[in-house]
Amino acid sequence: MEYSVETTSNTYAIVSAKSADGLTWTNDPGVRLQVNSGAAYVGSPAAVQLQNGSWRMYYVQNTDGAADLANRAVYTVVSTDLGLTWSAPTVAVSTAALRLSASELTDGRVRLFFTEPPPGASTATVVLSALSADNSGTGFAVETGVRVSTPSTSALSGLAVSRSTDTFRWRLYYGEYIPSLGDDDALSSLTGEPAPTAVSPSQAYNSVSAVSLTVTGEIFSTPAPTFLLRTPGQPDLIATGVLGVNDETLTGTINPSGAAPGPRDLIVTNADGHSTTLTSAFTVTFPPGAVTLLDNLISPRSGTTATKIAITTFNPGQTTARVFTIDGRKVATLFDGYQPPGTLNLTWNGTFASGAPAPSGLYVLHVTGQKIESKQKIVVIR
């Protein structure tokens, strides 16, 4: 256990104690952390054990070596001897936090919760959070939104987060003081809805019948949630064989065969019915088209009088096929119109649009269409 102390002489320190049963505690000798001989405020420590076995502690410290509320920030230190000695401190989050708590996610990332006062105020009315970049517990980014908010006439005091008894949600405990009532209460908040952040892969062709997906995020229930992909006016793509790998990862299989191309929302629903939508998380698309040339050497003397062209598309739409000289002058338009999915077969017999024979030389077949942008050479030898 790490805890902070302030003496009557306004000196600050973080100290520690040990217990074998959680009821009886024995103070460790000395202090774990002190700054500027105790003149700088240090307090609200929160320690987590990282996946590599070391411990990392987060705490509030003044940046100016004194105790001014406005100059506080969240610092961090690391220990390799079970919290007895700690490294030199570095800033984890540059914010004027008052109280702090930490949680370690299943993948090893660390989320910090901290109370913060409005600008110019000395009492905290909101709980914010920051998430580490990886399982080293460093590289924090403040997350958008507010985790808990109280009226400006009250004040937040203590703060503690713990894994809920259902193992996939989190419960945040905090104190709220209401001066007008002289009332100081202990309250709690519980995470509810699943929180998907991404699906991988994020797109699939509508020419295949089975695509394995991995959904990542947080607060995925046990039993495993269900998930599907939805867009207005089209049938849902419902995942089958859904497996809850853990509270941060789901896997399942969808069948996008024949589905309309376009973006789809990911909807994850926990076993308790709570649901969350991640907008435009997935895209159904179609394979790129292809252009195949046969006999791209037109040589009437050797019996080859035309080039055969096969244009294959997997989505309906406009297709054009034109022949140009090597310097960009148009020779002939072979096709310009709507093409349904399938293969369009064309020929070019080495003539201009007027029917006059094209002279010997190098020509370019330019085809555009649904995911087609093709330029291929044709040689004419008279």
Secondary structure as GFF3:
##gff-version 3
##sequence-region A 1 382
A	DSSP	beta_strand	2	6	.	.	.	ID=ss1
A	DSSP	beta_strand	12	18	.	.	.	ID=ss2
A	DSSP	beta_strand	26	27	.	.	.	ID=ss3
A	DSSP	three_ten_helix	36	38	.	.	.	ID=ss4
A	DSSP	beta_strand	42	49	.	.	.	ID=ss5
A	DSSP	beta_strand	55	62	.	.	.	ID=ss6
A	DSSP	three_ten_helix	69	71	.	.	.	ID=ss7
A	DSSP	beta_strand	72	79	.	.	.	ID=ss8
A	DSSP	beta_strand	90	93	.	.	.	ID=ss9
A	DSSP	beta_strand	100	104	.	.	.	ID=ss10
A	DSSP	beta_strand	110	116	.	.	.	ID=ss11
A	DSSP	beta_strand	126	131	.	.	.	ID=ss12
A	DSSP	beta_strand	141	142	.	.	.	ID=ss13
A	DSSP	beta_strand	148	149	.	.	.	ID=ss14
A	DSSP	beta_strand	155	163	.	.	.	ID=ss15
A	DSSP	beta_strand	170	178	.	.	.	ID=ss16
A	DSSP	beta_strand	183	190	.	.	.	ID=ss17
A	DSSP	beta_strand	195	200	.	.	.	ID=ss18
A	DSSP	beta_strand	203	205	.	.	.	ID=ss19
A	DSSP	beta_strand	211	218	.	.	.	ID=ss20
A	DSSP	beta_strand	226	230	.	.	.	ID=ss21
A	DSSP	beta_strand	237	238	.	.	.	ID=ss22
A	DSSP	beta_strand	240	246	.	.	.	ID=ss23
A	DSSP	beta_strand	249	254	.	.	.	ID=ss24
A	DSSP	beta_strand	262	269	.	.	.	ID=ss25
A	DSSP	beta_strand	275	285	.	.	.	ID=ss26
A	DSSP	beta_strand	290	294	.	.	.	ID=ss27
A	DSSP	beta_strand	297	298	.	.	.	ID=ss28
A	DSSP	three_ten_helix	300	302	.	.	.	ID=ss29
A	DSSP	beta_strand	307	313	.	.	.	ID=ss30
A	DSSP	beta_strand	317	325	.	.	.	ID=ss31
A	DSSP	beta_strand	330	339	.	.	.	ID=ss32
A	DSSP	beta_strand	342	348	.	.	.	ID=ss33
A	DSSP	beta_strand	361	369	.	.	.	ID=ss34
A	DSSP	beta_strand	372	380	.	.	.	ID=ss35
###
